[in-house]
Amino acid sequence: MRAMERTLKANIIVLFILLLSESARGIVLPTLVLYVGSVGGDATWLGWTVGAFSTGRFVSTIGLGYISTQSAYKRVLAVSVLICVIGNALYATSYAGGIIMLLISRFLIGFGAGTLSVIRAYVVQVTSSAERTAYMAVVGAVQFLGFAIMPGAGSLLTWIPYFEVFGLHMNPFTTPGWTLAIANLIALVLLLVKFKEPVVIPPPSAPLASVDVKTDATPVKAAKPKVKYTRQAIIAFVVFITLNFLVRAVLSIVETLGTPIFRKLHPDPTDTADGPTHQNVALTGYLFAGFGLVGIVVLLFIGFITRRGVPDFAVMFAGLIALCVGTAVLMGDNISLTQFIIGCGIIWSIGFPLAQTVIVSMFSKSVGPGPQGTMMGWIGAAGSLGRVVGPIIAGYLYAHVSQTATFGFGLGASVLSMVISFAIAPAVVREVKRLVARKKGVIHTMNDHPYEVPSGGAGR
């Protein structure tokens, strides 16, 4: 991709910021349940703490996505990264302030991490419709690296012995916060010094595409085409928003309860009366990091098969089926450790990567030349809301009802997502026909997609 190649440094910085944003979820996974317990919380409070991060992201993501369409990317990203620095420092000192301070810190970190919509809009701006699924898979892989593989880094941090620096406690609970605070400071410096706004030149085959040229000094916007959305386009918008909500909610159940369930199924004989040793805590992170490595391979495979004509819908539906299978395996109050590993692996490594990546890609195509920053904000907010509702409901059901009810909720959400996805089936049939026609030599523009009909604007 020409624009991506010309702005390699900027792309690396953007992906680094995305990695840190998602690492704020993954790196704390092995120790968050114990941190919550150390400040007086239980499984219900754990759900609220996990949900606090997504609440912050939900609040910020639509606004930041909209601002990115009106202002330079550098300004939006710089403010967000600075908030992440403050939030992570607060997280690392929450032992002194209790559970409420921990909740506030997670909210701030999530608020700063709301740049996901900005980064998706950035990628959409410098890619064609035909390239988008493959490049969204790269973005998804970086996301996955942050929240699905970084639990391994969190496990490694548990080996650091307790010590103090200027009166600040350094231990397995606080070092993830300090690590991310320092890393975000580095990202802020790189952003301010090395990042250059993208200059996008539309391909000749896409006369209706809006031209968006940004510089560090003054963003310059070309006239945007008027877009008339069909009934099918509106249905697609609602469907993808809902699907992102449901898929994220299902994943958040495993994200919230994976550690406590694993510790229950795999008690470590070296645990003491004061709590689990770092070996037992670390093993949880290593397990989920292993799931994450498999998920990275799946994400890269998505780009490979979609470039060879496999319809996006088929990939997404396979992911939804995997979510159903994974949650069904985890249902039961007396499951075995093998069941737990299989069920979590299917959800974490297969179902979520397949479904999530294609949902975002298909949504961006349904938006077409519309305001991508704002629209990416909407779908990002839906995902964040799913990660708010999922952990809260899962934490309550696990603490007060049963594990069966908890994953029964997840299974219901997975089945519902499969049913809802059929609302876009007519558009998918048209997309398959378009791909077949293209292989036979029929010419289509780079921005063709089955979800909207542009009218007016430049070139008409």
Buried (B, 14 or more C-beta within 10 A) or exposed (E): BEBBEBBEEBBEBBBBBBBBBBBBBBBBBBBBBBBBBBBEBEBBBBBBBBBBBBBBBBBBBBBBBBBBBEEBBBBBBBBBBBBBBBBBBBBBBBBEBEBEBBBBBBBBBBBBBBBBBBBBBBBBBBBBBBBBBBBBBBBBBBBBBBBBBBBBBBBBBBEBEEEEEEEBBBBBBBBBBBBBBEBBBEBBEBBEEEBBBBBBEBEEEBBBBBBBEBEEEEBEEEEBBEBEBEEBBEBBBEBBBBBBBBBBBBBBBBBBBBBBBBBEBBEBEEBEEEEBBBBBBBBBBBBBBBBBBBBBEBBBBBBEBBEEEBBBBBBBBBBBBBBBBBBBBBBBEEBEEEBBBBBBBBBBBBBBBBBBBBBBBBBBBBBBBBBBBBBBBBBBBBBBBBBBBBBBBBBBBBBEEEBBBBBBBBBBBBBBBBEBBEBBEEBBEEBBEBBEEBEEEEEBBBBBBBBBEBEEBBEE
